[in-house]
Amino acid sequence: MRANPGRRRSDDVRRHYSELVGALRADGDAEAARQAADLAVAHGVWRHALQRPTHYVPSLDPRPVYDPADFWFTGYLEENHARIREELDAVTCPARGGFLPVEEPLLGRGRWEQVTFYETGVRFDDVCDRFPVTAGVIDGIPEAAAAGPGVVTLSWLHPGTHIVPHCGGSNARLRVHLGLRVPEGPRIRVGTELLTWREGKCLVFDDSFEHEVWHDGDRPRVILLLDVCHPALDAATREWMLSGRASLTDRMTAYMRERGIERVEINGDDVTFSPNVGAAGLARRHLQKMGASAMELHEGRLRYENII
């Protein structure tokens, strides 16, 4: 079957194909997942089977890894590596340094924590106050900070961690990593290329390509992560993309609506989610049927408590 790159597919079509590929992979059928990705390319959904973002600019060449020397800010980051590292070295425990666990399906096993400076142009002042040197360096890169298309974080990866294969949401941006603490053992696959971090050096790649991370070392790996607009974007597309960034409130509204969440409360380290009427009724009927007073999802399976 021949590809049809001239026809633009909707985000919904790309999302359904992406979900199918992910579901087949989760089911343990890597060959079927590959065939589904190849079929998507044949249908003009994407141009490369390993590049499967939901928000897609077809005119951008599918290229997974870039030369850091092609970007002005990589030299700037590397020049400031020692200052950032000195500030980071004061953090002996990530929890006390404001890092929060990354709790999402991307974490196959292990422990992954991060602290966020910017997200879609929104500055987190408490984090910037906690890491003033790092924040000052970040603010020197406007295309990653207030004008950034994604996130700026410190990412703390513990030994034994595996981040499962996944694709970022858009090919209109590139991801930059600055190695801060890099022991032996961690590595990342982007598309078919296997990369390793180096302390004080940058990696630049397109995270809309399928990528996967392993940490087989014995000490934490810490990087500074930044998103920037793809350099091949024309000015009109760049302006359209940045102007269409959803606010954090809009994103949280959509998240709660999609999942039937009516109320969220925080009390110390505990976060409580209250379902809407429909979801609450469904949960109540299910618990009554199972003769249980509570249930939780653990490693993909429901566990019940106080079964009669």
N, C-alpha and C positions, 0 to 999 in steps of 0.2 A: 504494500500500500504506500502510495506516495504522499509526502507531506503537503499541506496546504497552508503555507505561511502567509498568504495574502489575506486570509479571512481572520478577523479579530474575534477571539473567544472572550466570553464574559468571565468575570472573577468567579461567578458561581460554578461555571464549567471547570475552571482550574481547581477550585476548592474540592469539588467532587472527585476529580481525578486524583488529586493529592491524597484525599482521604482513602480512596481505593488502594493506592500504592501503599500507604501506611498500614492499612488494615491487613493487606496480604502479607506484608513483611512481618507484622506482629503475629500473624497466624503461622509464621514459620515457612512461608512459601516464597523464598527470594526470587525464584525463577518466574513465578506468576507476577510478582511485583515488577520485575524487569520488563516483562511483556506488556503490562499495563502502561508503564512509562513510555515504552516504545510506541504503543498505540496512540498515546496522547500526542507524541511528536508527529506521528503520521496524520493525525487529525488537526494539526496546526495549533495545538494548545501551547506548546513550547517548542523551542528549537533544539534543545538538548535533553536527553532522557534523565540526566543527573542534575538538571537545573529546573526546579519545579516550584517557583514562587506563586503565590496567589495573585499579587499585583505585578503585572508583567509588562515591560516595554519591549516589544518585539524587535525594535531597531538596534538594540544593544547587542554587540557580539557576545556569544556565550564563552566567556574566558574565566576560569576559576581562580587563578593566582596572578598577582601583579608584582612588578619590581618596586620595592619600597623607595628606591632612589628616584622614581618618577614623581614623587609627591613632596612638596616643600616641607610639610609638617612632620614627616618622619625624622628628618635630620634635627628639627627643633625638639621633638620628643626625646630622641636619643641623647641630645646635648643636656637635657634636663633629667635624664634617668637617675643620676646620683642623688639629686635633690628629692625626687619622688620616693626613691628607695629609702633614703634616710628617714623620711616621715613615716613610711610604711613599717620600717623596722621597729618603731615604737609600739606597734600593734602585735602583742604576743598571743592574744586570743581574738579571733575574728568577731565573736559575739559581743565582746566588750568594746570593739572598735566600730560597732554599728552595722556589721555585715549581717545579712539576713539569709536564711536557707532558701535555695532555689528549689521549690517544691512543684515539680511539673513532670509530665510524662517523658521529657527529654532525659531525665536522670534514670539511667538503667540500674545503676547501683552506686553506692558510695555517698559522698557528701560534697556539696557544691554550695558556696555562699558568695554573695556579692553585695556591694554597696553602690547606690546609683547617684551620680552627680547631676545628670541631665536625662530627660526622657522626652522625645519629640519637642525639644526646645524649652521645656519646663525645667527650671533650676531648683534643686532641692537644697535649700539654704542650710539646713541642719547638717547635712553631709559636708557641704562646702566649708562650713565653719569648723567641722571636725578635722578636715584635711585641707587646711588653707593653702599649703604649698602646691599640692596636686591640683586644687581648684584653680589656682592662679595660672598654672601651666595650661590647663584645659581652656581657660578663658582666652588664652592667646591663640586659640584655633577656632575662630567664629563658625566655620563650616561644620564643626563637630559639636559646638556648644549651643548657643541660642538659636543658630540657624541650622542646627543638625537635623537630619532626617530620622534619627533613631535614638540610641541610648549611648551614654558614657558611664562606664562602671569600672570598679575594681573587682576582678573576678578571682576568687580564692578556691582552688580545686585541691581536694585532699587525696592522698594516696589511695589506690584501689578503686577510683571512680571511673565509671564509663558513661559518657554522654552518647546516647543512641543516634543512629543516622537520622538526619532531618535537614530540611531546607528552610532558609529564612524567607520572610514574607514578601520581599521585593528585590528585583534585580536592579533597581534604580539607585542603589546605594552600595558602598563598599565597606568592609569591616577592617579595622586596624587594631592590631595587638602589639603592645609594648611589653617585652619580657621584663619582669621585676624580680621575682624569685623563681628561678628555673633549675630544679634539680634534674638528675638523670631520670628518665622514665616516661614523662608525658609526651604525647604526640597527637597530631591532628591530621585527619584525612580530609581533603577538600576535592570533591570530584574523584579523580583517580590519583591525585598527587598526595604524597605523605610528607608532612612538614613537621619540624621541631622548633621550639622556641629557643632563643638565646637571650641571656640577660643583657639589657641595654640595647637590644635590637628590635626592629619592627617587622611584623608580617602584615601583608595587605592581601585580602582575598574577597571574593564575591560569596557572601554567605547564603545566597539563594541557590548555590550549588549544594548538593547533598554533602554534609560534613559530619564527622564523627570524632570523638575525643576519647583517648585512653590515658590513664595515669597509673603506670606500673612502678613508680618510684616509691621512695620512703619518706619524702618530705613534701609539704604543700607547694603547689605551683601557683604563683600570683601574677596576673597581668593587668595592665590598663587597657580597656577595650573602648573603642570609639567607632561610631558610624559616621560616614561622610557621603555626600551625593556622588553618584557615579560621574567621573570626569567627562564622559562622552554625552551626557545629557545636554540637550539644547536649552537655552535660557528659558524659553516658554514652558517646556516640560518641567524644568526644575522649579520654576515659580508656581506652576500648577500643583506639583507634588507637595511642596512645602506649605502652600496655602490650604491644602486639603487635609493637613494633619489634624486628627481628632484630639480634642483636649482630653486630659486625664479624666475629667468628669464625664465626658461623653463616652469614653472607653469603658469606664466603670459602669455607667448606666447600661450600655449594651451587654456587658458581661453579666450583670445581675438579671437583666431581662431574659437573656438567652437561657439562663440556668434556673429560672424560677425563684430567684432570691429576692426577698422582700426587705430584709433588714440585716445589717452587719454591725456587730458590737465588738469592741476591743476592751479587754480588762487585763492589764498586765501583759503577760505573754499569750493569753488565750484570746482567740477570735471566734465569735459565735455567729453563725449564719442562720437566719430564720427564713424558712420557705414561704412562698405565697400560699394563698388558700388552696389552690389546686394541688400544688406539690405537697403541702402538709397533709391533705386528705389522702393522697396516694400513699405517703409514707405511713400514715396511721393505719390504713387498711392492711398494708403489707405486714407491719409489725404485729397487728392483731392476728393475722392469719398464721404467722410464724410463732406466735406465743412468746414474743420477746418484747422487752421494754426499750431496747436500744440496738442500733446497728451501725457499723462503720465499714468503709471500704479500705481493705488492707491488701496491698500487693495485687490489686485487680480483682479481689474476691470479697464478697460481703461476709462480715462476721457479726454474729448476734450475741446479745448479752441478756442474762436473766431469763433464759428459755424455761418455760413452765413444763 
